[in-house]
């Protein structure tokens, strides 16, 4: 009574004599398409998921708001929302880069390229740099895998371990921030050469307001790592966008302030200094705060818990190599900063804007290629399948070549129109915009070597090798420092920025060649003949297409005589880009570049899913 009604047994099916059926042999399955993550857990994927994958931290001074979204993690394929999460992160990364570029464009328009922009660039570099030295590189390379393992093995889901980690990190970040504030004049002296072209007093005033970012960058990165370990991706991915929006609003307020920033003497109570310093720091605070509600929803509770967990000691060697990578990068950054600030007003800010523009193609195209290939490469490396690692590396290099080399050629041809169109909204800014455009043109060749070097670094990551990337960085930094000293002594002050931007790109050529040699030693032949064939055909098409793009700008000059301005720059840019890219991809098709169609298909597929 009260139970479910009893069902009658189903009638037995009529039995029939069985007749053996001869089936044809199954055809071999088609090759699996390239995916952003494995649809099923392949052999060895568990090892790739639970062991620490040493990520290459951003170079000190790179914008953390933009770079935080670029940590590639293997995601458990069991989650039904994997594709949705990947798409959201891709959109967030692109939005972060666009909004980050927008506020920097607004700053350049508001203060131009000179003492103010140079001083802000140096001061805003300091918290990024110190954060990476204190804890940033370790967070990037070590913490997420440790958190994943703690959640799987600990009875409380890793909550006690996370509380210990948070306590230790807060102490390190707090003490580091206070020491940085105390040592602000020393930090300024390290990064800035005192000369007629620099303003150390303004750097000091801004640094006092910006250095508290160290603590909040740490909170943002640590909370983001915890959320990623729980496979919650949207808050960490979108948090930098919130940061950028706050900075955009800050610059808007700065522009509306009456008068101009007083450079002699510099005062911390100047409304312009306070607005810029407090507003930009508020952006980083918001970047950290926006992630806390998501952390609370996971059930985690913030609590001071002292003690040392032995699991953190297991990765000490990896962390030391990562910190070594950051410290060596910092040496190159300091040398370039001192050379630029001692040469010409605006040289350091122009250098950084050129570097930002050069990273945009990689951030949109190259990073998408790496995101698709790295999970396959990590799984193959975990299985010890070096042949497949080499195949994936070769594929990534060839796809990067056919997509990025054309962009590099067009940027070389149209560097000046691009810079004039973006930065010459005021008539008196045309000269500085032209300088920036020429600096972009002489360094745009570095877009592809940068992508190839990053692909090699990620290959060493997949092989669980943090030592070799650090050694490669030693070679790159040594070359950068030596060439920078030559530039400082042999070029005129107003020409130094061209030398520095060229050096930065050439350093990645050095890194690519050194990395190629080390990978050959580690893995054997890398299938370079196929890559070099693709490179030769794409380079031929890119050079010819770049020349046609440049010639088209001369045609615009003939049709529209007179002084060039932002409008002329945009017209030259649009016409030149259409002519250049049409010619390049048309010639690549004629030359039968095999990777052209797969590259376009994979990129459009990624964009369609995202």
HELIX and SHEET records of a PDB file:
HELIX    1   1 UNK A   45  UNK A   50  1                                   6    
HELIX    2   2 UNK A   64  UNK A   67  1                                   4    
HELIX    3   3 UNK A   68  UNK A   70  5                                   3    
HELIX    4   4 UNK A   82  UNK A  111  1                                  30    
HELIX    5   5 UNK A  115  UNK A  131  1                                  17    
HELIX    6   6 UNK A  132  UNK A  136  3                                   5    
HELIX    7   7 UNK A  137  UNK A  138  1                                   2    
HELIX    8   8 UNK A  139  UNK A  143  3                                   5    
HELIX    9   9 UNK A  144  UNK A  153  1                                  10    
HELIX   10  10 UNK A  159  UNK A  182  1                                  24    
HELIX   11  11 UNK A  184  UNK A  191  1                                   8    
HELIX   12  12 UNK A  200  UNK A  210  1                                  11    
HELIX   13  13 UNK A  213  UNK A  229  1                                  17    
HELIX   14  14 UNK A  234  UNK A  256  1                                  23    
HELIX   15  15 UNK A  271  UNK A  297  1                                  27    
HELIX   16  16 UNK A  310  UNK A  313  1                                   4    
HELIX   17  17 UNK A  316  UNK A  341  1                                  26    
HELIX   18  18 UNK A  347  UNK A  361  1                                  15    
HELIX   19  19 UNK A  362  UNK A  366  3                                   5    
HELIX   20  20 UNK A  367  UNK A  382  1                                  16    
HELIX   21  21 UNK A  386  UNK A  413  1                                  28    
HELIX   22  22 UNK A  415  UNK A  423  1                                   9    
HELIX   23  23 UNK A  427  UNK A  429  5                                   3    
HELIX   24  24 UNK A  430  UNK A  443  1                                  14    
HELIX   25  25 UNK A  446  UNK A  462  1                                  17    
HELIX   26  26 UNK A  467  UNK A  490  1                                  24    
HELIX   27  27 UNK A  493  UNK A  495  5                                   3    
HELIX   28  28 UNK A  496  UNK A  523  1                                  28    
HELIX   29  29 UNK A  528  UNK A  559  1                                  32    
HELIX   30  30 UNK A  566  UNK A  590  1                                  25    
HELIX   31  31 UNK A  595  UNK A  609  1                                  15    
END                                                                             
